[in-house]
C-alpha cells in the first residue's frame, strides 16, 4: 500500500474501491493551549496556541471544524454545549465527528504553561481505496499543521471494518475470530510493550479475557481454536468472544450483536496505541482490512482450518520453525506491512525480542487465571441477583463452561480483581 504523502492539490478523485469492505478510524489525541497571561513556551512555533481563542472544548472543535471544511473535509461536532445542537442522521453517516474524550488525559504536563484537552475525532465509513486514504492524510495534516497536538499512553487508535451497513455472515465472523485468535500473539508484537502490558491494556485485552476464555483458563490453544471452529450459534459466538466486564477486548465484535443496536455493525480493532502519524495509521488500517478480507474471501475452508490448527501452537519468533508476524503478513498479502513492521523487529536486540515474547506469554498465563477469578466472582454476583442455576446451561456442546449471556454491564463489580492484562 502506498502511504507516501501526496503533493498539494493532487488529491485523487474517487475511483472504484479496491474492496467492498468499509472502514472508519477513531483518533484520540491531546491538544494544548496557553493561557493568555503566559507567553508561548515556543515563540517560533506558528501553530495556534491562544488560550483565549481556544478556551474550551467547544472552541477547539469549532476551530478544527472550520479548518477541515476549508480543506474540503465535511465535519460536525458531536455535541456542542453552547448551541446544544446535534448532528443530523445524514451528518452522522457522512461527516468526521469531533468531540472531547475524558479518557485521554495529560497526567504528566510537558510544560507548566500548557493546558491540554483530551480529544477524539472519528471518520465516517469509507470504502477502502486510495481516495479515502488520502482524506485521512489530509485530516492528520490539518491537525498537525495548525495545533499543538500530541499523543501519550492514554490515547488509542481504533479501526472499524464493516461490510457497508450489512454486517457479516456467521461463517465470516467465525473465520475472522479463528484467524485473530490464532495470530493474536503475532499481531500484538507490532505494538510497544507498554501498550499491551501497561495500564492501557484494559482497553485492548486478548481473547482469553473474553467470556469463554475467562471460564476456561486452563484450556490449550488448540482446544480454544477448536471451540471457535465448532461454534454453530451466532449469538453464542458473540457472547463467548466479547467481555461483559469493564475491560474491552482488542478485537471487539460486540457491534455485530443481533438484533443490531449499533449503526456501526463492524469489528473494531482496538489494539493500536495512539498516533498522529499517517503512515502508522494507514499501515494498521490496511492490516485490519486484509485480516477481515481473508475471512470473507476464503474459498477452501478445509485449507484455512488446517493452516490455523498448524500455526496456533507454534512458537513465536523469527526462526524457520517459528511463526512470525512477517509470516502472517505475507500470508495476508501485505508485503509493504511485512517490511514496515518487520524492520523494527529485526532491528531489535535478539535477546530483548525473546524477552518480550516470553513476558507476553507469562502475562497471558498469569492473567488467564485472574480473568477466571473475575468470571467466578461475576457468576456469584449473577446468582445473588436471582439467576436460577437449573435454568442456566453452563456447558457448551464440547463440554467447556460458557457465559450465560446475562448483561452485567451496569452492575457494580466492586470486589473484582481488575489488575489483569495480556
N, C-alpha and C positions, 0 to 999 in steps of 0.2 A: 504493500500500500504506500502510495506517495504521500508523504506528510511534509514535504518541503514548503516553506512559505511561498506565496504567490506574489508577484509584483502588484503594486497598487493598480486598481482599475481592471484587473484581469480575472475577476470572479467569473467562473464558468456558468453558463446557462444550465438550467435543469435538463438532464438527459434521462433516458430510460434507466431505472435503478438497476444496480448490479445484482440485487436480490430483492425479493418481495418482503423480506423482513424489515421491520421498522425499529428505530432506536430513539432513545432520548437520554440526556445526561443531566445529572444534578450536581452542581458545582458549589461546594462550600468554601468560604474564604473569610478573611478578616480585612476590613477597610479602615484606615487610620485617618484621623483629622487632628488639627492642632487648635487648641482654644485661642480665641483672638488676643488674649493678653500675653501669649507666648510667641516668640519668634519661631520660625521654622527650624527644626534641627538640621535641615539640609537646604540652605537657600538656593543652591544650584539645581535642585530637583524641580522641574517645571510642572509636575503633576499637582492636581488640586488637593489642597490640604486645609482650606479655610473652615475652621470650626464654626464660624458664624453662618456661612452659607450652607454647610453640611452639619447642622446642629442636631439632627435627629435621623432615625432610620428612614422616615418618610422623605426627608430632604435628600438623603443619599440616593434612595431609589428613584426619586423623581429626576434627579440629575443624570443618573445612569440611563434611565428611560429615554431622555432627550438625546443622549449621545448614541444610543443604539438605533433609535429611529433615524438619526442623521446618517447612519451607515446602512440604512435600508433593512434593519432587523426589527421586525414587529415585536413589541414587548408590552407587558402590563404589570402593574403592581398587584400582588395577590390580595393585599388588603391595605388600605390607607386610612390611618386613624383620623386624619383631618376631614376627608370627604366621605369616609365610610363607604366608599364605592368598591364594588366587587367586579371582577372581570365577567364579561358575558360568556355564555357557553361557547360561542364561536371563538372568542379570545382565548379561552382555556385550551381549545384544540389547536390553535394556530400560533400563539404568541409565546415568547420567552416570558417566564413568570419570575418576578423579583420579590424577595421577602427577606425578613430577618431570620436568624437561626440561633436560638438561645443555647444550643448545644455546642456552638463554636465560640470559644472564649480565649481571650489573651491572658492566660494565667501568669505568664512572665512578660512584663512590659519591655518593649525594645527601646523605649525612651520615655522618661517621665512626662514629656510634653504631649505625647500621643494619647489620644483616646481612640479605641478600636471597637468597631461594631462587628458582631457576628452576622454574616450574610450568607444568602443562598440564592442561586438562580438556576432555573430548570428550563430545559428546552421543550418545545412541542415535539410530538413524534415526527420523525423524518424517515423517508425511505433512505436506505444506506447507499449513498453514491457520493461522487466527488463534490457535487454541488452542496450537499448537506455538510460534508466535512469542512468545506470552505467557510460555511456560515459559523461553525464552531470556532474556527481560527479567527474570524472577524470579531466575534464576541469577546474572545480572550484578549485579542489585541486592543480592543476598545477599553477593557478593564485595565490592562497593564499600562497602557499609554497615558491614561487620564487620572488614575487614582493610586493612592499609596496602599496597595493590596499585597497580601501575603497569605500563606497557609501555615498552620502549625499542626501538632499531633491531634488536636480536637477536630480538625476538618477531614472530610472524606469526599471521595468521588463515587457516585453511584451511576451505573449504566443500566438502563432498561431496554430489553429486547422483546419485541412483540411481533405478532402476525397481523399487522394492521390493527383492526379492532375485534378480530375474530377469536382470539385465544388460540390454544393449541390442542390438537387431538391427543387422546390419552397416550397412545404409543410414543408420540413425540416427547411428551413430558417425561414418561418413564425412561426413554432412551437418554434424555438430557440429564436427568438425575443420576442415572447409572454412569454416564461419562464424567459428570462433575465429581461424583464420589470417587471414582477410580483415580482421577488425576488431580484431585484437590490438593494433595501434598505438593505436587509439582507446580501447580498454579500459585500456591501461597509463597513459593520460593522467589517469585519475581518481585515480591513486596519486601520492604525492610522489616527486620525482625521486630522493631518497635511497634509496627502496625498490628502484627498477628500475635505478639507475645506480651505487649504492654496493656495498659488500661483500656485502650480503644478497641481491643479485641472483642469486647462485649457487643459491639455493633456489627461484627463480621465473624461470628463463630463458625467452626467447621460442622459438617453434618452430624458427627456423634453428639452434638449438643441439641439436636432436634429431638422430637418426641420419641421416635423409635430408638435413637442412639442412647438417650437418657435411660430408657427402660432396659437396655441391653448392653451394659458397659463391658462385659467380658466377651462379646461376640467377636469372631475373627473377621478380618477384612473380606474374605471370600464369602463368608456367611452373610455379612452385611450386604454385599453386592447381590448375592442370590436372592435375598429378601426383596430388594428393589426390582430385580428382573422377574420375580414371581408375582409381583403386585398385579391384581386384576380389577381393583376397585379405585376409581378416580378419586373419590372423596377421601378414602383411607390413605392413598398415596400422598395427597396434600397434607393431611394431618400428620403422617409419620415423619415427613421431612420439612416441617416447619417447627417453630418454637413457640410454646404457649406462654413462656415466662417473659421477663423484662428484657432478655437478651434477644439479639437478632442473628440469623444465620447469614454467612457471607453470600450464599446463593439463596435468595428469597423467592419462593414460588407461591407465597400466600395470596398474591394478587390474582391467581388463577382459580381461587376457590369458587365453586358453584353453589348457588346462583351468583353471578358476578355482582359484586358490590363496588368494585373499583373500576373506573373507566380505563385504567391503565392496561389490565389484562396482560401483564408482562411478567417475565422473570427478571428479577432485579439482582444485578451483580454489585455487591456492596463492599467488596474486598479492598479496593484501591485506596491508598492514602490520599489526602487532599493534595491537589496540584493545580497550578495555573499554566502549566507547560502544555502547549497544544500537541506536541509530539507524544508526550506521555498519555494524554487523554485519548488521542486518536489510535495509538497502538493498542491500548487496553480495550477500547471500543471495538476495534477490529477483531481482537481475540474473542470478545463476548459474542460477536456476530458469528464468527466461524464455529464456535462451540455449539451454538444453537442451530446453525445451518447443518452441522454434522448430524445432529439428532433428527432434523427434519428430512434430510435427503438420503438417509440410509436406505440402500436398496437390498442389501443382503444382511438380514437380521442375524442369521447364524454366524456370519463372519464377524459382525460387530461384537456379539456376545462372547465369542471365542477370544477376541483380542482383549476385551475388558477383563475376562477371567484370567488371562495370561499375565496382564500387567498389574492387576490390583494388589498383588502381594510381592511384586518385585521390589528389591531395594532401590532407593533413590540415589542418584549420583550421575557422574559423567562417564563412568566406565562402560565397557561393552556389555557387561551382564546386568547393568542397571538401567532403570527407566528415568530418563532425564526430562527436564522441561523442554529442552530443544527437540527431543524425540516427539513429544506431544505436539509441539508447534508445527513440525514438519508433517506429521500425520494429518493435521488440520488444514494443511495447505497455507501456512503462514511463514514463508521464508524470511520476509522482512522482519517479522516479530521474533523469529528464532535468532536472527542476528542482533536485533536491538536488545533483547533480554539476555541472550547467550554471552555477549561480550562482557557484560558486567559479572556474570557468574564465573567465566573463565579467568577474569582478571582478579577475582577474589582469591586470597591465600587459600591453598588447598586444605590446610588444617582447619582454618576458620570456617570454610564452607562445610566440611564434615561436621564440625561442632554445631553449626546452625541446624543441619539436618537432624543431628542427634538431640538437640534441645527441643526442636519441634516435636520429635517422636516422644520424648519424655513428657512434655506437656500434654500431648494427646492422651497418653496413658493416665497421667495423674488427674486430668480434668474430666476424663470419661467417668472416673469414679465420683468426682464432685457433681457432675451432671446427674448421675444416678441418684445421689443423695438428694439433690434438688427435686428429682422426679418423685422419689418416695415421699418426701415431705409434701409435695403438691397433691399426691393421691390422698394423704392423710387429711389435708385441708378440704379436699373434694368430698371425702367421706363425712367430714364434720358438717358439710353443707347439706347433707341429706342424700347423697347418692346411694342407691341400693346395689350392693355388691352382686346380688343374684341377677340383676338386670344388665350388668356390665360385662361384656365379653372381653376379658383381659388377655386373650391369646389369639394370635393370628393363625392362619392355616399351617404355617411352618413351625408353630409352637413357641414363637417369641412373644413376649409381652408387647401390647400395643397401647397407644394412647387412646383413652375413651372418647376423645373429641369434645370434651366439655370446655366451653370458653371460660378460661380463668383469667383473662387479660385484665379485668377490673378488680380482681381480688388482691388484697394486701398480703403479700408473701413476706411478712415481717421477719420470720425466722429462717428464711432460706439463706444458704451459703452461696453468695453470688460472686465468689472470688474467681470463678472458673476461667478457663482460657482454651487455647488450642490444644 
